[in-house]
């Protein structure tokens, strides 16, 4: 299951980090710090999300 979660993390992390960055840029924060923070938050949020998605896929 760890292998599946790792593969899913590579997809989910880029999606969530990109979405967070677009949200920050749309909100008008166009300096380096908010963009980097949004990317890090998106990558951190992707950890439990990829685990739960992998667990749901593994159980079915």
PDBQT receptor file of N, H, CA, C and O in Angstrom, charges set to zero:
ATOM      1  N   UNK A   1       0.816  -1.185   0.000  1.00  0.00    +0.000 N 
ATOM      2  CA  UNK A   1       0.000   0.000   0.000  1.00  0.00    +0.000 C 
ATOM      3  C   UNK A   1       0.868   1.261   0.000  1.00  0.00    +0.000 C 
ATOM      4  O   UNK A   1       0.451   2.298  -0.517  1.00  0.00    +0.000 OA
ATOM      5  N   UNK A   2       2.069   1.180   0.575  1.00  0.00    +0.000 N 
ATOM      6  H   UNK A   2       2.408   0.339   0.995  1.00  0.00    +0.000 HD
ATOM      7  CA  UNK A   2       2.953   2.341   0.593  1.00  0.00    +0.000 C 
ATOM      8  C   UNK A   2       3.350   2.752  -0.817  1.00  0.00    +0.000 C 
ATOM      9  O   UNK A   2       3.451   3.941  -1.119  1.00  0.00    +0.000 OA
ATOM     10  N   UNK A   3       3.575   1.766  -1.675  1.00  0.00    +0.000 N 
ATOM     11  H   UNK A   3       3.493   0.800  -1.429  1.00  0.00    +0.000 HD
ATOM     12  CA  UNK A   3       3.941   2.082  -3.055  1.00  0.00    +0.000 C 
ATOM     13  C   UNK A   3       2.805   2.801  -3.777  1.00  0.00    +0.000 C 
ATOM     14  O   UNK A   3       3.033   3.769  -4.503  1.00  0.00    +0.000 OA
ATOM     15  N   UNK A   4       1.593   2.324  -3.574  1.00  0.00    +0.000 N 
ATOM     16  H   UNK A   4       1.407   1.538  -2.984  1.00  0.00    +0.000 HD
ATOM     17  CA  UNK A   4       0.434   2.974  -4.179  1.00  0.00    +0.000 C 
ATOM     18  C   UNK A   4       0.265   4.387  -3.646  1.00  0.00    +0.000 C 
ATOM     19  O   UNK A   4      -0.011   5.314  -4.408  1.00  0.00    +0.000 OA
ATOM     20  N   UNK A   5       0.428   4.552  -2.345  1.00  0.00    +0.000 N 
ATOM     21  H   UNK A   5       0.651   3.799  -1.726  1.00  0.00    +0.000 HD
ATOM     22  CA  UNK A   5       0.302   5.887  -1.740  1.00  0.00    +0.000 C 
ATOM     23  C   UNK A   5       1.388   6.827  -2.253  1.00  0.00    +0.000 C 
ATOM     24  O   UNK A   5       1.142   8.021  -2.424  1.00  0.00    +0.000 OA
ATOM     25  N   UNK A   6       2.576   6.303  -2.498  1.00  0.00    +0.000 N 
ATOM     26  H   UNK A   6       2.776   5.333  -2.360  1.00  0.00    +0.000 HD
ATOM     27  CA  UNK A   6       3.667   7.136  -3.021  1.00  0.00    +0.000 C 
ATOM     28  C   UNK A   6       3.376   7.610  -4.436  1.00  0.00    +0.000 C 
ATOM     29  O   UNK A   6       3.622   8.768  -4.776  1.00  0.00    +0.000 OA
ATOM     30  N   UNK A   7       2.860   6.723  -5.245  1.00  0.00    +0.000 N 
ATOM     31  H   UNK A   7       2.660   5.783  -4.969  1.00  0.00    +0.000 HD
ATOM     32  CA  UNK A   7       2.508   7.100  -6.619  1.00  0.00    +0.000 C 
ATOM     33  C   UNK A   7       1.374   8.113  -6.607  1.00  0.00    +0.000 C 
ATOM     34  O   UNK A   7       1.405   9.102  -7.338  1.00  0.00    +0.000 OA
ATOM     35  N   UNK A   8       0.382   7.861  -5.778  1.00  0.00    +0.000 N 
ATOM     36  H   UNK A   8       0.357   7.057  -5.184  1.00  0.00    +0.000 HD
ATOM     37  CA  UNK A   8      -0.736   8.803  -5.688  1.00  0.00    +0.000 C 
ATOM     38  C   UNK A   8      -0.281  10.146  -5.131  1.00  0.00    +0.000 C 
ATOM     39  O   UNK A   8      -0.794  11.189  -5.535  1.00  0.00    +0.000 OA
ATOM     40  N   UNK A   9       0.684  10.130  -4.203  1.00  0.00    +0.000 N 
ATOM     41  H   UNK A   9       1.101   9.282  -3.874  1.00  0.00    +0.000 HD
ATOM     42  CA  UNK A   9       1.174  11.385  -3.629  1.00  0.00    +0.000 C 
ATOM     43  C   UNK A   9       1.805  12.265  -4.700  1.00  0.00    +0.000 C 
ATOM     44  O   UNK A   9       1.636  13.484  -4.690  1.00  0.00    +0.000 OA
ATOM     45  N   UNK A  10       2.530  11.646  -5.620  1.00  0.00    +0.000 N 
ATOM     46  H   UNK A  10       2.668  10.656  -5.628  1.00  0.00    +0.000 HD
ATOM     47  CA  UNK A  10       3.164  12.449  -6.665  1.00  0.00    +0.000 C 
ATOM     48  C   UNK A  10       2.123  13.154  -7.534  1.00  0.00    +0.000 C 
ATOM     49  O   UNK A  10       2.378  14.248  -8.037  1.00  0.00    +0.000 OA
ATOM     50  N   UNK A  11       0.983  12.552  -7.710  1.00  0.00    +0.000 N 
ATOM     51  H   UNK A  11       0.776  11.663  -7.301  1.00  0.00    +0.000 HD
ATOM     52  CA  UNK A  11      -0.080  13.191  -8.497  1.00  0.00    +0.000 C 
ATOM     53  C   UNK A  11      -0.894  14.177  -7.662  1.00  0.00    +0.000 C 
ATOM     54  O   UNK A  11      -1.181  15.289  -8.105  1.00  0.00    +0.000 OA
ATOM     55  N   UNK A  12      -1.259  13.762  -6.462  1.00  0.00    +0.000 N 
ATOM     56  H   UNK A  12      -1.026  12.858  -6.103  1.00  0.00    +0.000 HD
ATOM     57  CA  UNK A  12      -2.122  14.588  -5.615  1.00  0.00    +0.000 C 
ATOM     58  C   UNK A  12      -1.380  15.816  -5.107  1.00  0.00    +0.000 C 
ATOM     59  O   UNK A  12      -1.966  16.896  -5.028  1.00  0.00    +0.000 OA
ATOM     60  N   UNK A  13      -0.105  15.675  -4.761  1.00  0.00    +0.000 N 
ATOM     61  H   UNK A  13       0.371  14.798  -4.824  1.00  0.00    +0.000 HD
ATOM     62  CA  UNK A  13       0.660  16.812  -4.231  1.00  0.00    +0.000 C 
ATOM     63  C   UNK A  13       0.813  17.913  -5.274  1.00  0.00    +0.000 C 
ATOM     64  O   UNK A  13       0.662  19.093  -4.960  1.00  0.00    +0.000 OA
ATOM     65  N   UNK A  14       1.110  17.531  -6.509  1.00  0.00    +0.000 N 
ATOM     66  H   UNK A  14       1.232  16.572  -6.764  1.00  0.00    +0.000 HD
ATOM     67  CA  UNK A  14       1.253  18.565  -7.541  1.00  0.00    +0.000 C 
ATOM     68  C   UNK A  14      -0.075  19.245  -7.819  1.00  0.00    +0.000 C 
ATOM     69  O   UNK A  14      -0.121  20.447  -8.077  1.00  0.00    +0.000 OA
ATOM     70  N   UNK A  15      -1.160  18.473  -7.767  1.00  0.00    +0.000 N 
ATOM     71  H   UNK A  15      -1.122  17.496  -7.557  1.00  0.00    +0.000 HD
ATOM     72  CA  UNK A  15      -2.480  19.064  -8.006  1.00  0.00    +0.000 C 
ATOM     73  C   UNK A  15      -2.863  20.037  -6.895  1.00  0.00    +0.000 C 
ATOM     74  O   UNK A  15      -3.296  21.156  -7.169  1.00  0.00    +0.000 OA
ATOM     75  N   UNK A  16      -2.706  19.612  -5.645  1.00  0.00    +0.000 N 
ATOM     76  H   UNK A  16      -2.355  18.703  -5.423  1.00  0.00    +0.000 HD
ATOM     77  CA  UNK A  16      -3.088  20.479  -4.524  1.00  0.00    +0.000 C 
ATOM     78  C   UNK A  16      -2.160  21.681  -4.389  1.00  0.00    +0.000 C 
ATOM     79  O   UNK A  16      -2.616  22.784  -4.088  1.00  0.00    +0.000 OA
ATOM     80  N   UNK A  17      -0.872  21.480  -4.607  1.00  0.00    +0.000 N 
ATOM     81  H   UNK A  17      -0.502  20.584  -4.851  1.00  0.00    +0.000 HD
ATOM     82  CA  UNK A  17       0.059  22.607  -4.527  1.00  0.00    +0.000 C 
ATOM     83  C   UNK A  17      -0.223  23.611  -5.640  1.00  0.00    +0.000 C 
ATOM     84  O   UNK A  17      -0.202  24.819  -5.402  1.00  0.00    +0.000 OA
ATOM     85  N   UNK A  18      -0.483  23.130  -6.832  1.00  0.00    +0.000 N 
ATOM     86  H   UNK A  18      -0.500  22.149  -7.025  1.00  0.00    +0.000 HD
ATOM     87  CA  UNK A  18      -0.813  24.023  -7.942  1.00  0.00    +0.000 C 
ATOM     88  C   UNK A  18      -2.114  24.770  -7.722  1.00  0.00    +0.000 C 
ATOM     89  O   UNK A  18      -2.221  25.954  -8.040  1.00  0.00    +0.000 OA
ATOM     90  N   UNK A  19      -3.103  24.073  -7.178  1.00  0.00    +0.000 N 
ATOM     91  H   UNK A  19      -3.016  23.111  -6.920  1.00  0.00    +0.000 HD
ATOM     92  CA  UNK A  19      -4.380  24.720  -6.882  1.00  0.00    +0.000 C 
ATOM     93  C   UNK A  19      -4.220  25.794  -5.812  1.00  0.00    +0.000 C 
ATOM     94  O   UNK A  19      -4.797  26.876  -5.917  1.00  0.00    +0.000 OA
ATOM     95  N   UNK A  20      -3.434  25.488  -4.785  1.00  0.00    +0.000 N 
ATOM     96  H   UNK A  20      -2.965  24.609  -4.699  1.00  0.00    +0.000 HD
ATOM     97  CA  UNK A  20      -3.197  26.477  -3.727  1.00  0.00    +0.000 C 
ATOM     98  C   UNK A  20      -2.439  27.685  -4.265  1.00  0.00    +0.000 C 
ATOM     99  O   UNK A  20      -2.729  28.820  -3.887  1.00  0.00    +0.000 OA
ATOM    100  N   UNK A  21      -1.474  27.445  -5.140  1.00  0.00    +0.000 N 
ATOM    101  H   UNK A  21      -1.239  26.523  -5.447  1.00  0.00    +0.000 HD
ATOM    102  CA  UNK A  21      -0.727  28.561  -5.720  1.00  0.00    +0.000 C 
ATOM    103  C   UNK A  21      -1.622  29.437  -6.590  1.00  0.00    +0.000 C 
ATOM    104  O   UNK A  21      -1.509  30.662  -6.555  1.00  0.00    +0.000 OA
ATOM    105  N   UNK A  22      -2.503  28.829  -7.362  1.00  0.00    +0.000 N 
ATOM    106  H   UNK A  22      -2.596  27.833  -7.390  1.00  0.00    +0.000 HD
ATOM    107  CA  UNK A  22      -3.430  29.605  -8.189  1.00  0.00    +0.000 C 
ATOM    108  C   UNK A  22      -4.384  30.411  -7.310  1.00  0.00    +0.000 C 
ATOM    109  O   UNK A  22      -4.711  31.555  -7.626  1.00  0.00    +0.000 OA
ATOM    110  N   UNK A  23      -4.826  29.811  -6.206  1.00  0.00    +0.000 N 
ATOM    111  H   UNK A  23      -4.560  28.882  -5.948  1.00  0.00    +0.000 HD
ATOM    112  CA  UNK A  23      -5.713  30.539  -5.293  1.00  0.00    +0.000 C 
ATOM    113  C   UNK A  23      -5.004  31.740  -4.675  1.00  0.00    +0.000 C 
ATOM    114  O   UNK A  23      -5.598  32.808  -4.534  1.00  0.00    +0.000 OA
ATOM    115  N   UNK A  24      -3.740  31.569  -4.308  1.00  0.00    +0.000 N 
ATOM    116  H   UNK A  24      -3.257  30.701  -4.422  1.00  0.00    +0.000 HD
ATOM    117  CA  UNK A  24      -2.971  32.672  -3.719  1.00  0.00    +0.000 C 
ATOM    118  C   UNK A  24      -2.751  33.773  -4.753  1.00  0.00    +0.000 C 
ATOM    119  O   UNK A  24      -2.900  34.956  -4.446  1.00  0.00    +0.000 OA
ATOM    120  N   UNK A  25      -2.400  33.390  -5.960  1.00  0.00    +0.000 N 
ATOM    121  H   UNK A  25      -2.278  32.429  -6.209  1.00  0.00    +0.000 HD
ATOM    122  CA  UNK A  25      -2.183  34.395  -6.998  1.00  0.00    +0.000 C 
ATOM    123  C   UNK A  25      -3.478  35.114  -7.362  1.00  0.00    +0.000 C 
ATOM    124  O   UNK A  25      -3.462  36.315  -7.634  1.00  0.00    +0.000 OA
ATOM    125  N   UNK A  26      -4.587  34.401  -7.371  1.00  0.00    +0.000 N 
ATOM    126  H   UNK A  26      -4.600  33.426  -7.150  1.00  0.00    +0.000 HD
ATOM    127  CA  UNK A  26      -5.876  35.018  -7.668  1.00  0.00    +0.000 C 
ATOM    128  C   UNK A  26      -6.286  35.991  -6.572  1.00  0.00    +0.000 C 
ATOM    129  O   UNK A  26      -6.938  37.001  -6.839  1.00  0.00    +0.000 OA
ATOM    130  N   UNK A  27      -5.897  35.680  -5.332  1.00  0.00    +0.000 N 
ATOM    131  H   UNK A  27      -5.367  34.860  -5.115  1.00  0.00    +0.000 HD
ATOM    132  CA  UNK A  27      -6.218  36.559  -4.210  1.00  0.00    +0.000 C 
ATOM    133  C   UNK A  27      -5.372  37.832  -4.202  1.00  0.00    +0.000 C 
ATOM    134  O   UNK A  27      -5.633  38.750  -3.424  1.00  0.00    +0.000 OA
ATOM    135  N   UNK A  28      -4.365  37.886  -5.063  1.00  0.00    +0.000 N 
ATOM    136  H   UNK A  28      -4.153  37.141  -5.695  1.00  0.00    +0.000 HD
ATOM    137  CA  UNK A  28      -3.580  39.104  -5.177  1.00  0.00    +0.000 C 
ATOM    138  C   UNK A  28      -2.235  39.070  -4.478  1.00  0.00    +0.000 C 
ATOM    139  O   UNK A  28      -1.520  40.072  -4.471  1.00  0.00    +0.000 OA
ATOM    140  N   UNK A  29      -1.882  37.954  -3.900  1.00  0.00    +0.000 N 
ATOM    141  H   UNK A  29      -2.463  37.140  -3.906  1.00  0.00    +0.000 HD
ATOM    142  CA  UNK A  29      -0.570  37.830  -3.254  1.00  0.00    +0.000 C 
ATOM    143  C   UNK A  29       0.434  37.364  -4.296  1.00  0.00    +0.000 C 
ATOM    144  O   UNK A  29       0.460  36.190  -4.665  1.00  0.00    +0.000 OA
ATOM    145  N   UNK A  30       1.258  38.286  -4.767  1.00  0.00    +0.000 N 
ATOM    146  H   UNK A  30       1.238  39.240  -4.467  1.00  0.00    +0.000 HD
ATOM    147  CA  UNK A  30       2.151  37.947  -5.872  1.00  0.00    +0.000 C 
ATOM    148  C   UNK A  30       3.631  38.035  -5.504  1.00  0.00    +0.000 C 
ATOM    149  O   UNK A  30       4.487  38.206  -6.372  1.00  0.00    +0.000 OA
ATOM    150  N   UNK A  31       3.922  37.916  -4.213  1.00  0.00    +0.000 N 
ATOM    151  H   UNK A  31       3.227  37.777  -3.507  1.00  0.00    +0.000 HD
ATOM    152  CA  UNK A  31       5.324  37.879  -3.803  1.00  0.00    +0.000 C 
ATOM    153  C   UNK A  31       5.746  36.429  -3.570  1.00  0.00    +0.000 C 
ATOM    154  O   UNK A  31       4.928  35.513  -3.639  1.00  0.00    +0.000 OA
ATOM    155  N   UNK A  32       7.016  36.240  -3.298  1.00  0.00    +0.000 N 
ATOM    156  H   UNK A  32       7.682  36.985  -3.242  1.00  0.00    +0.000 HD
ATOM    157  CA  UNK A  32       7.568  34.888  -3.201  1.00  0.00    +0.000 C 
ATOM    158  C   UNK A  32       7.036  34.107  -2.005  1.00  0.00    +0.000 C 
ATOM    159  O   UNK A  32       6.694  32.932  -2.137  1.00  0.00    +0.000 OA
ATOM    160  N   UNK A  33       6.965  34.743  -0.852  1.00  0.00    +0.000 N 
ATOM    161  H   UNK A  33       7.244  35.698  -0.745  1.00  0.00    +0.000 HD
ATOM    162  CA  UNK A  33       6.632  34.028   0.382  1.00  0.00    +0.000 C 
ATOM    163  C   UNK A  33       5.233  33.399   0.333  1.00  0.00    +0.000 C 
ATOM    164  O   UNK A  33       5.118  32.212   0.639  1.00  0.00    +0.000 OA
ATOM    165  N   UNK A  34       4.172  34.112  -0.030  1.00  0.00    +0.000 N 
ATOM    166  H   UNK A  34       4.265  35.076  -0.279  1.00  0.00    +0.000 HD
ATOM    167  CA  UNK A  34       2.861  33.460  -0.076  1.00  0.00    +0.000 C 
ATOM    168  C   UNK A  34       2.785  32.327  -1.097  1.00  0.00    +0.000 C 
ATOM    169  O   UNK A  34       2.086  31.341  -0.865  1.00  0.00    +0.000 OA
ATOM    170  N   UNK A  35       3.476  32.448  -2.200  1.00  0.00    +0.000 N 
ATOM    171  H   UNK A  35       4.043  33.249  -2.388  1.00  0.00    +0.000 HD
ATOM    172  CA  UNK A  35       3.446  31.405  -3.216  1.00  0.00    +0.000 C 
ATOM    173  C   UNK A  35       4.139  30.146  -2.700  1.00  0.00    +0.000 C 
ATOM    174  O   UNK A  35       3.633  29.040  -2.883  1.00  0.00    +0.000 OA
ATOM    175  N   UNK A  36       5.287  30.309  -2.060  1.00  0.00    +0.000 N 
ATOM    176  H   UNK A  36       5.698  31.209  -1.911  1.00  0.00    +0.000 HD
ATOM    177  CA  UNK A  36       6.013  29.160  -1.520  1.00  0.00    +0.000 C 
ATOM    178  C   UNK A  36       5.238  28.514  -0.377  1.00  0.00    +0.000 C 
ATOM    179  O   UNK A  36       5.177  27.288  -0.279  1.00  0.00    +0.000 OA
ATOM    180  N   UNK A  37       4.650  29.332   0.484  1.00  0.00    +0.000 N 
ATOM    181  H   UNK A  37       4.700  30.328   0.404  1.00  0.00    +0.000 HD
ATOM    182  CA  UNK A  37       3.856  28.793   1.591  1.00  0.00    +0.000 C 
ATOM    183  C   UNK A  37       2.667  28.007   1.053  1.00  0.00    +0.000 C 
ATOM    184  O   UNK A  37       2.348  26.940   1.578  1.00  0.00    +0.000 OA
ATOM    185  N   UNK A  38       2.013  28.507   0.027  1.00  0.00    +0.000 N 
ATOM    186  H   UNK A  38       2.272  29.374  -0.400  1.00  0.00    +0.000 HD
ATOM    187  CA  UNK A  38       0.888  27.797  -0.562  1.00  0.00    +0.000 C 
ATOM    188  C   UNK A  38       1.321  26.460  -1.160  1.00  0.00    +0.000 C 
ATOM    189  O   UNK A  38       0.603  25.467  -1.043  1.00  0.00    +0.000 OA
ATOM    190  N   UNK A  39       2.476  26.431  -1.791  1.00  0.00    +0.000 N 
ATOM    191  H   UNK A  39       3.059  27.238  -1.886  1.00  0.00    +0.000 HD
ATOM    192  CA  UNK A  39       2.983  25.180  -2.362  1.00  0.00    +0.000 C 
ATOM    193  C   UNK A  39       3.319  24.174  -1.262  1.00  0.00    +0.000 C 
ATOM    194  O   UNK A  39       3.043  22.983  -1.407  1.00  0.00    +0.000 OA
ATOM    195  N   UNK A  40       3.908  24.640  -0.174  1.00  0.00    +0.000 N 
ATOM    196  H   UNK A  40       4.133  25.607  -0.056  1.00  0.00    +0.000 HD
ATOM    197  CA  UNK A  40       4.249  23.739   0.935  1.00  0.00    +0.000 C 
ATOM    198  C   UNK A  40       2.992  23.222   1.621  1.00  0.00    +0.000 C 
ATOM    199  O   UNK A  40       2.906  22.042   1.962  1.00  0.00    +0.000 OA
ATOM    200  N   UNK A  41       2.023  24.098   1.822  1.00  0.00    +0.000 N 
ATOM    201  H   UNK A  41       2.093  25.056   1.545  1.00  0.00    +0.000 HD
ATOM    202  CA  UNK A  41       0.762  23.668   2.438  1.00  0.00    +0.000 C 
ATOM    203  C   UNK A  41       0.061  22.640   1.555  1.00  0.00    +0.000 C 
ATOM    204  O   UNK A  41      -0.469  21.650   2.058  1.00  0.00    +0.000 OA
ATOM    205  N   UNK A  42       0.054  22.864   0.261  1.00  0.00    +0.000 N 
ATOM    206  H   UNK A  42       0.484  23.669  -0.148  1.00  0.00    +0.000 HD
ATOM    207  CA  UNK A  42      -0.557  21.898  -0.647  1.00  0.00    +0.000 C 
ATOM    208  C   UNK A  42       0.138  20.555  -0.602  1.00  0.00    +0.000 C 
ATOM    209  O   UNK A  42      -0.518  19.515  -0.651  1.00  0.00    +0.000 OA
ATOM    210  N   UNK A  43       1.459  20.563  -0.509  1.00  0.00    +0.000 N 
ATOM    211  H   UNK A  43       1.992  21.408  -0.469  1.00  0.00    +0.000 HD
ATOM    212  CA  UNK A  43       2.210  19.306  -0.433  1.00  0.00    +0.000 C 
ATOM    213  C   UNK A  43       1.963  18.589   0.889  1.00  0.00    +0.000 C 
ATOM    214  O   UNK A  43       1.892  17.361   0.925  1.00  0.00    +0.000 OA
ATOM    215  N   UNK A  44       1.831  19.346   1.969  1.00  0.00    +0.000 N 
ATOM    216  H   UNK A  44       1.888  20.344   1.939  1.00  0.00    +0.000 HD
ATOM    217  CA  UNK A  44       1.568  18.724   3.272  1.00  0.00    +0.000 C 
ATOM    218  C   UNK A  44       0.149  18.180   3.372  1.00  0.00    +0.000 C 
ATOM    219  O   UNK A  44      -0.073  17.125   3.967  1.00  0.00    +0.000 OA
ATOM    220  N   UNK A  45      -0.802  18.888   2.800  1.00  0.00    +0.000 N 
ATOM    221  H   UNK A  45      -0.621  19.744   2.317  1.00  0.00    +0.000 HD
ATOM    222  CA  UNK A  45      -2.181  18.410   2.811  1.00  0.00    +0.000 C 
ATOM    223  C   UNK A  45      -2.320  17.138   1.976  1.00  0.00    +0.000 C 
ATOM    224  O   UNK A  45      -3.189  16.308   2.242  1.00  0.00    +0.000 OA
ATOM    225  N   UNK A  46      -1.477  16.992   0.985  1.00  0.00    +0.000 N 
ATOM    226  H   UNK A  46      -0.771  17.666   0.769  1.00  0.00    +0.000 HD
ATOM    227  CA  UNK A  46      -1.547  15.819   0.114  1.00  0.00    +0.000 C 
ATOM    228  C   UNK A  46      -1.128  14.539   0.811  1.00  0.00    +0.000 C 
ATOM    229  O   UNK A  46      -1.496  13.456   0.356  1.00  0.00    +0.000 OA
ATOM    230  N   UNK A  47      -0.372  14.621   1.896  1.00  0.00    +0.000 N 
ATOM    231  H   UNK A  47      -0.073  15.501   2.265  1.00  0.00    +0.000 HD
ATOM    232  CA  UNK A  47       0.055  13.410   2.606  1.00  0.00    +0.000 C 
ATOM    233  C   UNK A  47      -1.130  12.591   3.127  1.00  0.00    +0.000 C 
ATOM    234  O   UNK A  47      -1.253  11.421   2.766  1.00  0.00    +0.000 OA
ATOM    235  N   UNK A  48      -2.004  13.162   3.962  1.00  0.00    +0.000 N 
ATOM    236  H   UNK A  48      -1.904  14.113   4.255  1.00  0.00    +0.000 HD
ATOM    237  CA  UNK A  48      -3.136  12.340   4.418  1.00  0.00    +0.000 C 
ATOM    238  C   UNK A  48      -4.133  12.028   3.297  1.00  0.00    +0.000 C 
ATOM    239  O   UNK A  48      -4.764  10.971   3.298  1.00  0.00    +0.000 OA
ATOM    240  N   UNK A  49      -4.269  12.939   2.355  1.00  0.00    +0.000 N 
ATOM    241  H   UNK A  49      -3.756  13.797   2.354  1.00  0.00    +0.000 HD
ATOM    242  CA  UNK A  49      -5.199  12.685   1.252  1.00  0.00    +0.000 C 
ATOM    243  C   UNK A  49      -4.750  11.480   0.439  1.00  0.00    +0.000 C 
ATOM    244  O   UNK A  49      -5.568  10.626   0.099  1.00  0.00    +0.000 OA
ATOM    245  N   UNK A  50      -3.480  11.401   0.129  1.00  0.00    +0.000 N 
ATOM    246  H   UNK A  50      -2.816  12.096   0.405  1.00  0.00    +0.000 HD
ATOM    247  CA  UNK A  50      -2.993  10.260  -0.645  1.00  0.00    +0.000 C 
ATOM    248  C   UNK A  50      -3.081   8.972   0.162  1.00  0.00    +0.000 C 
ATOM    249  O   UNK A  50      -3.327   7.909  -0.407  1.00  0.00    +0.000 OA
ATOM    250  N   UNK A  51      -2.887   9.043   1.469  1.00  0.00    +0.000 N 
ATOM    251  H   UNK A  51      -2.687   9.907   1.932  1.00  0.00    +0.000 HD
ATOM    252  CA  UNK A  51      -3.044   7.851   2.300  1.00  0.00    +0.000 C 
ATOM    253  C   UNK A  51      -4.487   7.345   2.273  1.00  0.00    +0.000 C 
ATOM    254  O   UNK A  51      -4.723   6.149   2.102  1.00  0.00    +0.000 OA
ATOM    255  N   UNK A  52      -5.446   8.248   2.441  1.00  0.00    +0.000 N 
ATOM    256  H   UNK A  52      -5.254   9.220   2.580  1.00  0.00    +0.000 HD
ATOM    257  CA  UNK A  52      -6.849   7.824   2.457  1.00  0.00    +0.000 C 
ATOM    258  C   UNK A  52      -7.312   7.325   1.092  1.00  0.00    +0.000 C 
ATOM    259  O   UNK A  52      -8.093   6.377   1.008  1.00  0.00    +0.000 OA
ATOM    260  N   UNK A  53      -6.838   7.952   0.037  1.00  0.00    +0.000 N 
ATOM    261  H   UNK A  53      -6.204   8.722   0.105  1.00  0.00    +0.000 HD
ATOM    262  CA  UNK A  53      -7.189   7.479  -1.307  1.00  0.00    +0.000 C 
ATOM    263  C   UNK A  53      -6.585   6.108  -1.566  1.00  0.00    +0.000 C 
ATOM    264  O   UNK A  53      -7.250   5.237  -2.127  1.00  0.00    +0.000 OA
ATOM    265  N   UNK A  54      -5.333   5.904  -1.165  1.00  0.00    +0.000 N 
ATOM    266  H   UNK A  54      -4.793   6.612  -0.709  1.00  0.00    +0.000 HD
ATOM    267  CA  UNK A  54      -4.683   4.606  -1.346  1.00  0.00    +0.000 C 
ATOM    268  C   UNK A  54      -5.379   3.530  -0.523  1.00  0.00    +0.000 C 
ATOM    269  O   UNK A  54      -5.554   2.403  -0.985  1.00  0.00    +0.000 OA
ATOM    270  N   UNK A  55      -5.772   3.877   0.687  1.00  0.00    +0.000 N 
ATOM    271  H   UNK A  55      -5.630   4.793   1.062  1.00  0.00    +0.000 HD
ATOM    272  CA  UNK A  55      -6.476   2.901   1.526  1.00  0.00    +0.000 C 
ATOM    273  C   UNK A  55      -7.818   2.529   0.923  1.00  0.00    +0.000 C 
ATOM    274  O   UNK A  55      -8.210   1.362   0.945  1.00  0.00    +0.000 OA
ATOM    275  N   UNK A  56      -8.525   3.515   0.382  1.00  0.00    +0.000 N 
ATOM    276  H   UNK A  56      -8.206   4.463   0.364  1.00  0.00    +0.000 HD
ATOM    277  CA  UNK A  56      -9.809   3.223  -0.253  1.00  0.00    +0.000 C 
ATOM    278  C   UNK A  56      -9.628   2.373  -1.512  1.00  0.00    +0.000 C 
ATOM    279  O   UNK A  56     -10.436   1.485  -1.785  1.00  0.00    +0.000 OA
ATOM    280  N   UNK A  57      -8.585   2.638  -2.265  1.00  0.00    +0.000 N 
ATOM    281  H   UNK A  57      -7.928   3.359  -2.044  1.00  0.00    +0.000 HD
ATOM    282  CA  UNK A  57      -8.339   1.845  -3.475  1.00  0.00    +0.000 C 
ATOM    283  C   UNK A  57      -7.846   0.445  -3.124  1.00  0.00    +0.000 C 
ATOM    284  O   UNK A  57      -8.170  -0.516  -3.821  1.00  0.00    +0.000 OA
ATOM    285  N   UNK A  58      -7.071   0.321  -2.061  1.00  0.00    +0.000 N 
ATOM    286  H   UNK A  58      -6.808   1.102  -1.495  1.00  0.00    +0.000 HD
ATOM    287  CA  UNK A  58      -6.494  -0.964  -1.683  1.00  0.00    +0.000 C 
ATOM    288  C   UNK A  58      -7.546  -1.903  -1.126  1.00  0.00    +0.000 C 
ATOM    289  O   UNK A  58      -7.457  -3.117  -1.308  1.00  0.00    +0.000 OA
ATOM    290  N   UNK A  59      -8.550  -1.345  -0.441  1.00  0.00    +0.000 N 
ATOM    291  H   UNK A  59      -8.622  -0.359  -0.293  1.00  0.00    +0.000 HD
ATOM    292  CA  UNK A  59      -9.582  -2.175   0.189  1.00  0.00    +0.000 C 
ATOM    293  C   UNK A  59     -10.608  -2.675  -0.807  1.00  0.00    +0.000 C 
ATOM    294  O   UNK A  59     -11.288  -3.664  -0.533  1.00  0.00    +0.000 OA
ATOM    295  N   UNK A  60     -10.743  -2.029  -1.949  1.00  0.00    +0.000 N 
ATOM    296  H   UNK A  60     -10.191  -1.225  -2.172  1.00  0.00    +0.000 HD
ATOM    297  CA  UNK A  60     -11.752  -2.485  -2.903  1.00  0.00    +0.000 C 
ATOM    298  C   UNK A  60     -11.179  -3.422  -3.918  1.00  0.00    +0.000 C 
ATOM    299  O   UNK A  60     -11.900  -3.899  -4.795  1.00  0.00    +0.000 OA
TER     300      UNK A  60
